[in-house]
C-alpha cells in the first residue's frame, strides 16, 4: 500500500503531535517569558518544516512523514528537557502529575512507536512482506 498526501491527515497529525508543546508554551509564558519563547520555537520548528514538506512535496509522503515524526519527537523531548531544567515541568501540570523521567519515556516511546507502525504499514516494499 502506498501512502498518499492528504491535507487533513498531514496537518491534523502535525498539529496533534505538537499541540501539547504550544499549551506548555502558553502556560510557561505566564511564569517565565523566555522559557515560553523557547517552547514556542519548539512548537514552530516541526510545524514550519511540516508546512515546507507539504508545500514542496519533493519526497514521498512516507519519507516526509518519517522525517516529520522524528522531528516532532525530538522537539517533544527537548520541550520536556527545557521544562524540567526550568523547574516548570511539574508546576504547569494540573489534575495530576507525571514525572519528567516518565515524560521522556512517554514522548520518546509514542513517537518511536509511530515510526515503527508507519514503517510496517507503508515502508516495506510489496516483495519484502510475507503476506
C-alpha positions as a LaTeX table, in Angstrom:
\begin{tabular}{lrrr}
\hline
Residue & $x$ (\AA) & $y$ (\AA) & $z$ (\AA) \\
\hline
Unk1 & 0.00 & 0.00 & 0.00 \\
Unk2 & 1.27 & 3.45 & $-0.88$ \\
Unk3 & 0.86 & 6.44 & 1.40 \\
Unk4 & $-0.77$ & 9.43 & $-0.31$ \\
Unk5 & $-0.61$ & 13.13 & 0.55 \\
Unk6 & $-3.79$ & 14.32 & 2.29 \\
Unk7 & $-4.19$ & 17.81 & 3.82 \\
Unk8 & $-6.38$ & 16.70 & 6.72 \\
Unk9 & $-4.16$ & 13.81 & 7.67 \\
Unk10 & $-0.97$ & 15.77 & 7.21 \\
Unk11 & $-1.85$ & 18.90 & 9.15 \\
Unk12 & $-4.04$ & 17.09 & 11.67 \\
Unk13 & $-1.24$ & 14.73 & 12.61 \\
Unk14 & 1.30 & 17.52 & 12.63 \\
Unk15 & $-0.73$ & 19.81 & 14.89 \\
Unk16 & $-1.96$ & 16.93 & 17.01 \\
Unk17 & 1.60 & 15.79 & 17.69 \\
Unk18 & 2.77 & 19.24 & 18.74 \\
Unk19 & $-0.28$ & 20.92 & 20.32 \\
Unk20 & 0.85 & 19.99 & 23.83 \\
Unk21 & 4.07 & 21.96 & 23.28 \\
Unk22 & 2.03 & 25.05 & 22.38 \\
Unk23 & $-0.10$ & 24.63 & 25.52 \\
Unk24 & 3.08 & 24.24 & 27.61 \\
Unk25 & 4.49 & 27.39 & 25.95 \\
Unk26 & 1.41 & 29.42 & 26.88 \\
Unk27 & 1.38 & 28.12 & 30.47 \\
Unk28 & 5.13 & 28.70 & 30.83 \\
Unk29 & 5.00 & 32.22 & 29.42 \\
Unk30 & 2.79 & 33.26 & 32.33 \\
Unk31 & 5.58 & 32.19 & 34.72 \\
Unk32 & 8.73 & 32.84 & 32.67 \\
Unk33 & 8.59 & 34.62 & 29.30 \\
Unk34 & 11.94 & 33.35 & 27.99 \\
Unk35 & 11.01 & 29.71 & 28.59 \\
Unk36 & 7.68 & 30.27 & 26.86 \\
Unk37 & 9.58 & 31.66 & 23.88 \\
Unk38 & 11.85 & 28.62 & 23.69 \\
Unk39 & 8.84 & 26.31 & 23.85 \\
Unk40 & 7.05 & 28.33 & 21.19 \\
Unk41 & 10.11 & 27.84 & 18.99 \\
Unk42 & 10.00 & 24.08 & 19.68 \\
Unk43 & 6.37 & 24.14 & 18.54 \\
Unk44 & 7.08 & 26.20 & 15.43 \\
Unk45 & 10.07 & 24.19 & 14.16 \\
Unk46 & 8.26 & 20.92 & 13.31 \\
Unk47 & 5.18 & 22.80 & 12.13 \\
Unk48 & 7.24 & 25.04 & 9.85 \\
Unk49 & 9.19 & 22.10 & 8.47 \\
Unk50 & 5.96 & 20.14 & 8.06 \\
Unk51 & 4.45 & 23.02 & 6.12 \\
Unk52 & 7.52 & 23.12 & 3.86 \\
Unk53 & 7.29 & 19.36 & 3.29 \\
Unk54 & 3.63 & 19.80 & 2.34 \\
Unk55 & 4.28 & 22.79 & 0.13 \\
Unk56 & 7.18 & 21.30 & $-1.87$ \\
Unk57 & 6.30 & 17.58 & $-1.77$ \\
Unk58 & 9.78 & 16.72 & $-3.02$ \\
Unk59 & 9.82 & 13.46 & $-1.09$ \\
Unk60 & 7.29 & 10.68 & $-0.96$ \\
Unk61 & 4.58 & 11.15 & 1.63 \\
Unk62 & 6.03 & 8.22 & 3.60 \\
Unk63 & 9.57 & 9.67 & 3.71 \\
Unk64 & 8.30 & 13.14 & 4.68 \\
Unk65 & 6.10 & 11.61 & 7.38 \\
Unk66 & 9.00 & 9.66 & 8.88 \\
Unk67 & 11.15 & 12.80 & 8.99 \\
Unk68 & 8.32 & 14.83 & 10.50 \\
Unk69 & 7.59 & 12.20 & 13.17 \\
Unk70 & 11.28 & 12.15 & 14.09 \\
Unk71 & 11.39 & 15.93 & 14.28 \\
Unk72 & 8.22 & 16.13 & 16.37 \\
Unk73 & 9.63 & 13.52 & 18.75 \\
Unk74 & 12.93 & 15.37 & 19.06 \\
Unk75 & 11.21 & 18.71 & 19.72 \\
Unk76 & 8.91 & 16.99 & 22.21 \\
Unk77 & 11.85 & 15.54 & 24.12 \\
Unk78 & 13.57 & 18.93 & 24.07 \\
Unk79 & 10.38 & 20.53 & 25.42 \\
Unk80 & 10.35 & 18.08 & 28.35 \\
Unk81 & 14.03 & 18.84 & 28.96 \\
Unk82 & 13.52 & 22.64 & 28.87 \\
Unk83 & 10.55 & 22.44 & 31.23 \\
Unk84 & 12.34 & 20.08 & 33.60 \\
Unk85 & 15.53 & 22.17 & 33.73 \\
Unk86 & 13.50 & 25.33 & 34.26 \\
Unk87 & 11.59 & 23.66 & 37.13 \\
Unk88 & 8.27 & 24.21 & 35.38 \\
Unk89 & 7.53 & 20.63 & 34.31 \\
Unk90 & 5.52 & 19.80 & 37.43 \\
Unk91 & 4.35 & 23.36 & 38.04 \\
Unk92 & 2.30 & 23.67 & 34.85 \\
Unk93 & 0.54 & 20.33 & 35.29 \\
Unk94 & $-2.98$ & 20.25 & 36.71 \\
Unk95 & $-5.21$ & 17.37 & 37.70 \\
Unk96 & $-2.28$ & 15.06 & 38.42 \\
Unk97 & 1.39 & 14.95 & 37.74 \\
Unk98 & 3.77 & 12.96 & 35.57 \\
Unk99 & 7.48 & 12.98 & 36.38 \\
Unk100 & 9.92 & 14.32 & 33.81 \\
Unk101 & 11.50 & 10.88 & 33.54 \\
Unk102 & 8.11 & 9.43 & 32.63 \\
Unk103 & 7.61 & 12.33 & 30.22 \\
Unk104 & 10.80 & 11.38 & 28.36 \\
Unk105 & 9.65 & 7.77 & 28.18 \\
Unk106 & 6.13 & 8.64 & 27.04 \\
Unk107 & 7.15 & 11.16 & 24.37 \\
Unk108 & 10.04 & 9.06 & 23.07 \\
Unk109 & 8.00 & 5.87 & 23.15 \\
Unk110 & 4.98 & 7.29 & 21.39 \\
Unk111 & 6.98 & 8.78 & 18.53 \\
Unk112 & 9.19 & 5.68 & 18.19 \\
Unk113 & 6.07 & 3.50 & 18.06 \\
Unk114 & 4.52 & 5.79 & 15.44 \\
Unk115 & 7.63 & 5.49 & 13.26 \\
Unk116 & 7.54 & 1.69 & 13.60 \\
Unk117 & 3.83 & 1.47 & 12.77 \\
Unk118 & 4.26 & 3.66 & 9.69 \\
Unk119 & 7.26 & 1.57 & 8.63 \\
Unk120 & 5.36 & $-1.70$ & 8.99 \\
Unk121 & 2.28 & $-0.33$ & 7.22 \\
Unk122 & 3.86 & 1.76 & 4.44 \\
Unk123 & 7.63 & 1.49 & 4.48 \\
Unk124 & 8.22 & $-2.06$ & 3.34 \\
Unk125 & 8.15 & $-2.86$ & $-0.33$ \\
Unk126 & 5.47 & $-5.25$ & $-1.56$ \\
Unk127 & 8.05 & $-8.00$ & $-2.21$ \\
Unk128 & 9.50 & $-7.71$ & 1.31 \\
Unk129 & 6.41 & $-8.91$ & 3.18 \\
Unk130 & 5.22 & $-12.50$ & 3.52 \\
Unk131 & 1.54 & $-11.63$ & 3.10 \\
\hline
\end{tabular}
